[in-house]
Amino acid sequence: MADDQVIARVNEVIERSGLTKKKFASVIGLDGPKLTKSLAGKRRFTSLELALVAEQGATTVDWLLNGDSTRELVLAHRAAEYAIEASDLVGRETIEMIVEKLEGLHFLGRPLEFPPLPAKPTTGGYVKQAQKLAQEYVQLLASPVGGLSNAELIGHIEGQFGVDVVVTGLPQDCDGLSFSDGGVRVIVLATSSAPFRQRFTLAHELAHLAFGDSQDEVIEEQLESDKTPVESRANSFAASFLAPRTEIVALVGARSPVEAFDDLVLHFQMSPSAMSWRLLNERLISQEDQRKLGAQTARAMAMRAGEAAEHTNRARLASVPRPAQRLIDAYLDAYRDGVTTLRPAANLLGQPAEELEEYFVDSASADDSALHFA
């Protein structure tokens, strides 16, 4: 029955094209007799053939296999309340594309790794739970978090936790959102001129995935307002994850945390406010110190430290969109092995498939530096 339905949908694509079956086979580069046999149920379509049919019909392999299906996406946000609806639209489009491409890799027999995440604590207050779970995540990274660029940290999170991270334009006052469902874990970050804020949002959304928040309900996180316990837990996780106590102590050395504060902010790339609260929660500074230190700006600290140019470059990089890189790599590998077309990778890159095909096929004139995967 399932094969009959696939055949029916392939026939539908051919009929919509207005081409004869023979011409359609020629257009997609398929041997005519093979198409005839497949449509008669005498042979199965290969994964590459279905990809070619889907590409010609401006549809997806998932539709050819499963028909018209909808997915209910439940998103966890870090946004002002009025931006929730708009961010849903942007986030839904991004996440649905990633879901589709992940399912496509399953169909090709090349699923991406989806490692199990540490079990979330069930005892203690939300701060203790967040700190404990953050410590487990840091240990799994097997790399010091402080000093990593945002791009490097994203790469570690993708590789170690099976999370696809996208940086794209989101509505004003929406910093990011996340989604998880079965074999899908996605974080969408807003392009930003505030790299430390973007970094904190990355860790904040990782917390939502870690605690399963984005599977339970939409979290309307209002910036600059009172935080819910779930919000506070995510913030506590983010601070503990980005600035582990052991790394803080090592950097402070013989100095006091107050004396080392500028170095702490710039090394861990956290806002002075977030870093001061982190130190207070670890009982390394007083409440009075927290108020004074937290009132400063990262830009002023970078200027004092002679790192203004570096901070400016961080801001520039944070404003550049970034596609789901591990998915792109997987589809380019599949294309290299002849099991799919370049259209899935092109969709993820947001560029015409013809441009990508020209780059890879026209090797005589191709320049390796011409194609930039942001």
Secondary structure, DSSP 8 states (H G I E B T S, - for coil): -HHHHHHHHHHHHHHHHT--HHHHHHHTT--HHHHHHHHTTSS---HHHHHHHHHHTTS-HHHHHH-S-------EEEE-GGGHHHHHHHHHHHHHHHHHHHHHHHHTT-------------SS-HHHHHHHHHHHHHHHHTS-STT--HHHHHHHHHHHH--EEEEE---TTEEEEEEEETTEEEEEEE--S-HHHHHHHHHHHHHHHHHTHHHH--B---TTS---HHHHHHHHHHHHHHS-HHHHHHHHTTS-TTTTHHHHHHHHT--HHHHHHHHHHTTSS-HHHHHHHHTS-HHHHHHHTT-HHHHHHHHHHHTS-B--HHHHHHHHHHHHTTSS-SHHHHHHHTS-HHHHHHHHH-TTT--TTT----
